[in-house]
Amino acid sequence: METGDPRGAGSNFVTATGKRSTGKDRPHMQIEGVLFLTAGFGRRDEPLSLIRPKALLPYGDSTVLGRLAWQIRQLSPKKVRLNASRCRDALMREICSVWQEDRCGLYFEERPLGTSATLARHADEMSRGTWMLVNTDMVIEDFDVSGMLEHHFRTGSEWTVLTGDFPSEGEYSPLLVNETGEFGCGGEVRTHYWGVSLMEAAVPQTALKIQAHGGLFSELAREIAASGRPLTSYTHTGRWLDMGTIGYLRTNILEGGPYIHPSACVSSDAVLEGTWNIGRGCILGRDTVLRDSVMLEGSSLEQGRLTESILPWFCSSSDGGAL
């Protein structure tokens, strides 16, 4: 529990549940902009990511990007940006379904630059006001975005990152913080970066100054921390679902519950078992069986059964063959 002046001495290691409150007792808080990062190579999701970026994977009745956009919408960003190297129209449609088109813009990268280099390239625009930086390869359940922003303002942090408990499984790199929740300056507490940051002008300006091209935390955070500016973590105790690793993908998509897109054609003789996600324009033929599986947009199962699998975008299977 925080006491006294939140910009003074004391722990910056604050949990989302500890800070949760109703919207009525919070002043309206607005950020200058949000940048969704969609231009990565997507190697962990290959071969699916060879067709479309991870941001367009389904979750419930939306996409990963669409769900994140709706969660962040309450912060009323004046500017909405995304970087992309492919599928620009599809990505823009997602954010323009949440915000007015004149508020949205795209940073095109013919080849993905990496997060630090993207910040450096767009430092001029991103040096005005508070910006939120959002990865698009995860689902965060019950994301208290207002609580994170409130913490950022109260602590006077130059850069606030959303973190959670370090996973016991998977090949993840820990973000080390010290006993007061500060990062970039060493520490022994292993946390997991959940892909969301709030940052002030010094972050993109420093990226430009040093022509950052390395790791976000291994290079850029260390440089900013060395200048004495506060970098803090805001810890969330909910669930983080990895949508960027092929081994977890099917299970995590189905965490969104059963869903059939209105444009999908499902035979009255088809059998649906367990949980499923059937995307836009999918076809499920007569006497087919779909169990605990995902059919991505445009795919079709003509015969046989699909069990605990993912049928890729625009692929047809006559015998239930899939990932």
SEGUMAR-932442 format. One record per residue: residue in three letters; x negated, y, z of N, C-alpha, C in turn. Coordinates in pm, whole numbers, plus 32768, in hexadecimal, padded with zeros to 4 digits. Last residue first. Layout:
% SEGUMAR-932442
ALAXYZXYZXYZ
...
% end
This chain:
% SEGUMAR-932442
LEU80AB750D70E5803C751C7140805C74D971C6
ALA81557406702781427491705380C6749670AB
GLY824173336F8C81B673556F9D81A673E86FC1
GLY834072DE6F4F832673096FD88295732D6FF2
ASP835672AE6E448348723A6E9C832872606F2C
SER8360738E6DB383C273286D9083BE72B26DF0
SER833C74DE6DF3831574586E1D838473F76DFA
SER82B676126D88832175AF6D7B82EC75286DA4
CYS826B77596E07824276D16DE382BB76756DE0
PHE828B785A6E6982A678406DDA827577B86DAB
TRP81BD782D6F818206788B6F2F821078596E9E
PRO81B576D36FFF818177586FE081DC77AC6F86
LEU824B76387104824F76387072822876C57044
ILE81C875A0721A81E4762271DE81E076117147
SER824B74A472FF81F574D77294821B7565726F
GLU82EE73DD737E8281742273C3821A74587360
THR835C734F72568355733E72E782D97382731E
LEU84397331715B83C77384718383C67384721B
ARG84A37235707384AA727970F3842972C7710D
GLY854D721B6F3484F971E86F9F85097239701E
GLN855573316E49858172B06E7D852372846EEC
GLU8515743F6E32857574056DD585AB737F6E05
LEU84DF75586ECD84D274C96EEB853E74826E9B
SER843676856E7B84A8762C6E698483759C6E8C
SER83EE77E56EBF83CA77566EB7844877016EAA
GLY842878F16EE2841F78BD6E5B83FF782A6E4F
GLU83857918701B83D479546FB083BB79136F28
LEU834B77DC70C5832F786870A983787896702C
MET83D4771171A683D27723711583C077B870FB
VAL836A764D72B1837876D6727D837376D171E5
SER83F7755C739D83A27588732F83C476167302
ASP8493749C742A842874E8746B83C3751C7404
ARG84FE73FC730B84F373F2739D8479743E73D0
LEU85D973C3720F85767424723C8572741F72D5
VAL862E72F37108862872FF719985B8736071BD
THR871A72DA6FF7869572F6702F86A0730470C7
ASP880B72BA6F7787D672496FC48748725F6FF7
ARG87C773B66E84882173516EBD87D472E36F05
GLY86D174B96EDD872574676E87877A74006ED2
LEU86A075FB6F24869B757A6F688701751F6F24
ILE85EB77146ECD864F76B36EA08637762F6EE7
CYS85C078736F20859B77E66F28860F778C6EFC
GLY85F079876F2885EF79426EA885C778B06EAC
ARG854479BD7057858C79F96FE7857F79A46F69
GLY8519789071258507791970F9855B79427082
ILE856177F07244857477E271B48579786E7179
ASN84F0774E735284F477D6731B84F377C77284
TRP8567767A7459853D769373D0853E772873B4
THR857575687540857275F87526853B760F749B
GLY86327447752C85D37492757D85E175277566
GLU86A2742473D9868973EB745D8623743F74A8
LEU8789742272DA872A74767322871D744173B0
VAL87D0739271A987D1737C7239876373D07279
ALA88A873D67093882473DC70D4883473CD716B
ASP89A073E9702689747362704A88EB7361708E
SER89BB74EB6FDC8A1174BE704A89EB74327078
SER887F75876F9A88EA752A6F76893A75016FF1
VAL883476D36FA7882576566FF3889C75FC6FD3
CYS878F77D86F3587F7777B6F0687DE76F46F48
ALA876279216FC2873878966FB187AE783F6F86
SER87BA7A1B700287AB79FD6F748780796C6F59
PRO87B97A2A711B88397A2970D3882F7A04703F
HIS86D5794271B086EB79C2716D876C79BC711D
ILE86F978AA72E0870C789372508728791B7210
TYR865778407408868378AF73B4868E78807324
PRO861677ED755D864477C574D8867A783C748A
GLY84FD78A075FF8580786175FA85AA783D756D
GLY83FC78F6761C8460795B75FF84ED792475F4
GLU8363781A76298386785676AA83EF78C47697
LEU831D77E57526839A77AA755683C077D975E2
ILE82237860751E8292789674CE831778647504
ASN819477B175C781AF783A75F2821C787F759F
THR818B76C3753481C876C575B981ED775275E3
ARG8100771C744D818876E7744581CF76EF74CC
LEU7FFF777C74B8805F77D0747080ED779A7472
TYR7F26770B75287F9277327583800B776A7539
GLY7E7A76DA74527E9A766D74AD7F0F768B750A
ILE7E4C77D073D57EA3776F73937ECF76FF73F2
THR7E6278FF74717E187882746F7E737813743F
GLY7EFC79DF74927E8B79E874387E38796B7430
MET7FB279FB75527FE779E374CC7F7779E87464
ASP7FCA79AD769C7F6779BA76317FA8799775AB
LEU80807A5D7784808479EC772780277A0876B2
TRP808D7AA278D3804E7ACC785680477A5277FC
ARG816C7AF779D981347A93797D80FF7AD578FF
GLY81167BC57AF381757B777AA5812F7B137A4B
THR80757C747B7680827BEE7BB080E77B997B66
HIS7F767D547B117FFF7D247AFE80077C947B33
THR7EAD7E5C7B7C7EC17DCD7B777F547DA87B71
TYR7DE67F3B7AE97E6D7F337B1F7E997EA27B0E
SER7CA27FC87B187CF87F5B7AEB7D7F7F647B30
THR7BE780EB7AA57C2C80997B087C81802C7AC7
LEU7AE481C57AA37B2381607A4F7B6380FA7AAB
PRO7A7B83137AC77ABC829D7B037B0182457A9C
ARG7935837E7A5C79C783877A4E7A0883077A83
GLY7822836E7A5C7866838C7AD978FC83977AD1
SER779B8315798677AB83A7798F77F683D07A0D
ALA77B1820779947730824179B7773782D979C5
ALA78AD81DE7929789B81CF79BA7818820F79E8
ILE787281FD781878CA825D785B78B8825778F2
GLU77C7812277EB779A81A977CB77ED82117816
ARG786B804C783077F08065787C77BE80F37865
ALA79318059776A7953806E77F878D7808E784B
LEU78998021767C78DD80A0769078FB80BB7724
GLU781B7F1876A877D67F907678781C801076A4
SER78C17E5D771F78307E4A772A77E37EC77700
PHE79C47EAE76DB79987EB5776679017EAB7775
LEU79C87EA075C47A127F0A760879E07F1C7697
GLY78947E5A751879067E33756979457EA875B2
GLY78317F39740F78257EBC745A78A47E9F74A9
HIS783A802D73A8785D7FC1734C78567F38738F
ALA7832818A73D0784A8106740A787480A173A0
GLN77A4827F73C077C2822E734A77D6819C7372
ILE7795831C7497772F82B374917740825A7416
LYS786A83CC745777E583FF7477777983967467
LEU794A8325743A7916837073C87886839C73E0
ALA796582C7753F7956826774D1791C82AA7455
THR799083B875C17913836F75D978FA8308756C
GLN7A8C83F2755B7A1E844F75437998840C7559
PRO7B2E832075BB7B108329752B7A9D8388750D
VAL7B00836B76DA7AE982E576A27AD182EB760C
ALA7B418471771A7AB5844877237A9A83C176E1
ALA7C5C848B770F7C0A84B6769E7B7B848276A2
GLU7CE1835C77A77CDB83EC77917C70840B7728
MET7DB0823777927D30827E778D7D4283137773
LEU7E1D80F877E97E41818577E47DC081D477E9
SER7E397FB7774C7DEA8020778D7E3180A67784
VAL7E687E5D77377EA87EE177387E517F417786
GLY7E047D5777507E127D9276CC7E587E1876C5
TRP7DCE7CE778437E4B7CC278027E687D127784
TYR7CAE7C5A78C47CE57CCF787E7D5D7CA4782D
HIS7C937BC279F37CB17BA679677CEF7C237928
THR7B7E7BC27ADC7C087BDC7AB57C177BC07A20
ARG7AAD7B7D7BDF7ACD7B537B567B617B6B7B3B
VAL79E37C497C967A6B7C167C8F7A8D7BF97BFD
GLU78F07CC37C9C78F07C327CA4797B7BF67C9B
GLY78477DCE7BEB78AF7D987C4278AF7D017C3B
GLY780D7EE17B0877E97E677B4E785B7E3A7BA8
CYS78937FAF7A9478247FD07AEE77F57F567B3C
GLY79717F667A0A79097FAC79C0788E7FCA7A12
PHE7A7D7FA67AF77A337F547A9779CB7FA97A4F
GLU7B097F997C407ACB7FE67BD37A7C7F887B78
GLY7B767F247D227BBC7F167CA47B837F677C32
THR7AE07F237E027B487F8A7DFA7B8F7F897D74
GLU7A267E5D7DD97A887E487E437AF67EB27E43
ASN7A0B7E597C6C79D57E597CF47A467E507D5A
VAL7A3D7D6F7B5E7A5A7DEC7BA47A1E7DE47C2F
LEU7A0D7CDB7A2479E07CE57AAE7A017D6E7AE7
LEU7ACB7C19795F7AAA7CA579737A897CB47A07
PRO7A627AE178CB7A9A7B2F79397A737BC3792D
SER7ACE7A4D77A17A5F7A9277E47A997AE87853
TYR7B5D7908776E7B697998777B7AEE79D177C1
GLU7BCD77FC770B7B47783476FB7B5278CD76F9
GLY7C9A773D77F57C83779277817BF777CE7781
GLU7D077752794D7CF0770978D17CDA776C785F
SER7D2A78047A137CDD778E7A367CBD773A79BA
PRO7D0F796779DA7D4A78E379BE7CEE787079E4
PHE7D0A7A5D7AD67CBD7A1A7A6D7CF2798D7A57
ASP7E277B2F7AFC7DCF7AC77B2F7D877A827ABD
GLY7E147C617A387E5A7BF97A847DF57B957AB8
THR7E247DBE79D57DE07D3F79EE7E3B7CE07A3A
LEU7E0A7ED979117E687E7B794D7E237DF5795C
VAL7D387FF279577D527F76790D7DB57F21795B
THR7CFE814779267D3D80E279797D5C80687925
TRP7C29824F79297C4D81D978DB7C838171793C
GLU7C16831979D77BFC8339794C7C2A82C978F0
SER7CFB834D7AE67CA182F67A9B7C8F83297A0C
GLY7D9083BC7BAE7D3A84137B607CD883C67B0A
THR7E47832C7C3A7DB983147C5A7D5D83727C0F
ARG7F3783847BC67F1E83997C567E8B83887C7B
PHE7F2983327AB97F2D83C07ADB7F0783D87B6E
HIS7F2382197ADA7EBB825F7A8D7EB682F37AB3
HIS801381E77B647F9281CA7BA37F2182167B5E
GLU80C582307A9880C682787B16804282637B60
LEU808B816C79DB807181F879BC806D824C7A3B
MET80DE80857A66805480927A3B803181247A1E
GLY81F080BB7A85819A80AC7AFB810780BB7AD8
SER824280B8797D8249813679C881F281307A45
VAL82217FA9793B81D0800E78F881D180937943
ASP822F7E8D79AD82557F0C79EC81FF7F7C79B3
PHE82A07D7E790582337DDF790482657E64793B
ASP83227C8178FD833E7CE2796782CE7D497975
GLU821E7BD6785182A57BD5788882B07C3B78F8
ILE81757C0F7739816C7C2C77C781FB7C3477FD
VAL80D67B62763B81587B8A767081467B9D7706
MET7FD57BAE754780047B7C75C980927BAA75E2
ASP7F537C3C74857F467BAA74827F747B6C7505
THR7F237D4B74647FA27D1274367F997C7A7427
ASN7EB07E4A75497E9A7DD474F57F217D9974CE
VAL7ECC7FA175617F147F2475777EE77EB87515
LEU7E9A80C9760E7E5E806F75AC7E957FE375C8
MET7F248205763C7F28817876637EF3812475EF
TRP7EA5834776967EC982E376317ECB82597671
THR7ED7849476FA7EC7840877247EF883AA76B7
GLY7E3B85A4763A7E9B856576947E7A84D476B3
ARG7D77857F75327DDD85DC75627E41859075B8
SER7CD284D174BB7C98852075287CFA8588755C
MET7D39845973DE7D4D8416745D7D0D845F74D3
GLU7CE884FB73087D7684F4732C7D8984BB73B8
ASP7BCC84CF731C7C06855673177C9985547341
ALA7B9A83BB73127B868404738F7BC8848E738D
HIS7BA682F772567C1D8349726A7C15839B72EA
ARG7AAF8277725F7ADD82AE71DF7B50831071F4
ALA7AA4821D73697A458282733A7A7882C572BB
LEU7B6D815B736A7B7981D173C17B1D82417391
THR7AF880A772B67B7980E672947B8E816372E8
ALA7A19805773487A0480A472CE7A8580E7729F
SER7A9C7FC874167A49803C74357A34809573BB
THR7B227EF573847B6A7F5973D17B187FD773EB
GLY7AD37EB2722D7ABD7E9972BB7AF67F0E730A
LEU7B117ED071227A9D7F1571577A757EE671E2
PRO7B777DFE70187B857E2370A57B047E5D70E0
ARG7B777E9D6EE17B3D7E2F6F2D7B467E566FC1
GLU7C207F6C6EAE7C0D7F066E467BCF7E896E80
GLU7D027FEF6F777C777FC26F7C7C677F526F17
PHE7DDC80FF6FA67DB8808A6F567D23806E6F61
TYR7EAB815D70937E1C816A70767DF480EF7026
LEU7FEE81E770747F99817170667F09819A704A
GLY80FF8269713E8096827470DA803A81FB70DE
CYS8232830071AD81DB828C719B817482A3712D
ARG82E783C671B1829083BE7225822383557212
ASP838883A670D8832E841970D682D1841D714F
GLU842782C8711B83B782B770BE8355832B70C2
GLN847382927272848E82D571F3841182D4719D
TRP8442814672FC843181D772FD845482117274
VAL8499804572BA849E80707345849681097350
SER846E801971B784F07FEC71E985038016727B
CYS836E8063719183D480C4716684618096718C
ILE82E87F8071DF82E67FF3723A834D805C7212
GLU83317ED2710683477EAD7191834A7F2771EC
ARG82DD7F527020836C7F3D7035838B7F1B70C7
MET81CA7F43703D820A7FC4704D82A07FB67062
LEU81A77E31700681857E66708981C97EEC70A2
ALA81F67E266EFA823D7DD66F5E82237E096FEB
ASP81397ED16E8181C97EF16E7C82167EA56EE8
ARG80407E506EB0805D7ED56EE680F27EF36EEB
CYS7FB37D5F6E9080427D5E6EB6806E7DE46EEF
ARG7E6E7DCA6F0A7EC67D816EAF7F557D856EE5
SER7DF47E616FC37DA57E456F4C7DF37DF36EE6
ALA7E497F6770A77E6B7EED705D7E0E7EDE6FE6
ASN7EAC800D71CC7E447FF571687E617F6F7127
LEU7FB680EC72167F7F806572157F10805F71AE
ARG805881DF72E77FF881BA727F7FDA81247288
VAL812782DC733E811D824A733E80C5822272C9
LYS814B83F47411811083BB73988106832473A8
LYS81CD841D74FE81E5847D749181B58445740C
PRO826A831975B981F283507578821683AE7506
SER832182CA7696833D8335763482BF836E75F4
LEU832081F8773F82BE8260775A82C882D476F7
GLN83D1814076DA83FF8192774A839D8201776E
ARG834380AC761B839B811775EF83C581757660
ILE82C77FCF7674827E804D768182D480C5765B
GLN837F7F05763883557F1976C383147FA276D7
TRP83927F1A752384087F38757483E27F4E7606
ALA828D7EC874DD82BC7F4F74BD83347F767512
LEU828A7DBE752F82327E1E757182617EAD7558
ARG83467D5B747683627D547505830C7DB67552
GLY82C57D88737F83457DC5739B83657DC7742F
LEU81DE7CE5739681D37D77738B82557DBC73B0
VAL825C7BE873A382017C12740D81F57CAB740C
THR83B77C147342832D7BEB732982D97C1673A0
SER84F67B8C73A884A07BF77377841A7BBD734D
ASP858B7AD7743285C87B1173BB85767B827380
GLY84727A1F749C85017A3874AB853B7A6E742A
TYR83777A7A73D683907A60746384217A84747E
PRO82A37A3772B883247A4C72FA831D7A377390
LEU81917AFF723B81C67A7F726C82487A9772B9
LEU81217BED71F981A17BCD71BB81D57B4371E0
ALA80297BF77270808F7C55729F811A7C34726A
LYS7F807B5671DF7FC07B1E725680327B767288
PRO7FB37B8870797F717BA170FA7FC47B6D716F
ARG7FD37A7C6F8780067AF66FC67FBD7B0B704B
ILE7F1C79C06F1B7F9079ED6ECF7FC47A726F03
LEU7E5E79826FCE7E30799E6F467EA079D76EF1
SER7ED6793A70B77EB479C770A97E7779E87021
LEU7EEA7821709C7F62787670947F3F79077077
PRO7E0A777C70BC7E1F77BC703A7E9878197032
GLU7D99787771A57D93783B71207DC777AB7126
ASP7D9178F572967E1378C572697E10788971DD
ARG7C92794D72B87CC478EB731A7D4A78B072EF
ARG7C6F7A1171F47C31798D71E07C6879237241
GLY7CCA7B1771BF7D287AAD71E67CF07A2171DB
PHE7C537C08717E7C467B99711F7CA57B277140
GLY7D257D2A71CB7CBE7CC671E47CBB7C58717B
ALA7DDF7DF971BD7D847DE5714C7D197D7C7163
THR7E8C7E5A72787EBB7DE772297E577DBE71BD
LEU7EC57F0C738C7E547ED273447E817E5372FC
PHE7F77803173B17F817FA073B07F117F687357
LEU7F688149746E7F27810A73FB7F308073740C
VAL802C825B74CD800D81CE74E17FD081997460
GLY801D83A775678028834674FA800B82B87525
GLU8054844176498042848275C78055841F7556
ILE815C83DA772780D383D576F680CC8418766D
GLN821E8448783C8210843477AD817D842E778A
MET83018419793F8275841E7917826C83FA7883
HIS83E1849D7A2483D084707999833F84837971
PRO83A284267B7383B784917B1183A4845A7A85
ARG845283297C1D83DB834E7BD383F983C37B79
ASP853882D07C8C84DF83197CE4845983387CA2
LYS85BF824B7BBF85F982C67BF3859883157C48
GLY854B815A7B7D852F81CB7B28855F824F7B62
THR84D080BB7CA8853780D77C45851281517BF4
SER838E80197CB483FA80677CEF846080827C83
ARG825C7F767CF782DB7F777CB183437FC97CFC
LYS816B7F597D71818D7FDE7D4282167FE67D05
GLY81557E4D7DA981497EAA7E1781747F367DF1
THR81637DE27CAE81D37DCC7D0981CE7E2C7D7D
ALA806E7E347C4380EA7E647C0681607E517C65
THR7F6E7E9B7D2B7FBC7E367CE4803C7E707CAF
VAL7E367F3F7D197EC47F477D3A7F107EDF7CEB
PHE7D1B7FB57D6F7D477F2F7D477DD87F1F7D73
ASN7CA8808E7DCF7CF180A17D517D2A801E7D20
SER7C8B80E97F237C8E80817EBD7CDF80AA7E45
GLY7BE782267F6B7C3F81B57F877C4481577F12
ALA7BEF838D7F517BAC830E7F687C1082A07F85
GLY7CE684277E7A7C7784277ED77C39839F7EE6
ARG7DC384167DE57D4A843A7D9B7CD0843B7DF6
PRO7E8E83E37E967E6083747E447DE683967DF0
ASP7E89844B7FDD7E78847E7F567E42840F7EFD
GLY7F3D835980A67EF083D280907EEA83F97FFF
THR7F4081FF80457F60826A80A07F0C82E3807E
GLU7FC180DB7FA87F7281537FA07FA081B88008
MET7FAB7F8980008000800080007FA8807B8000
% end
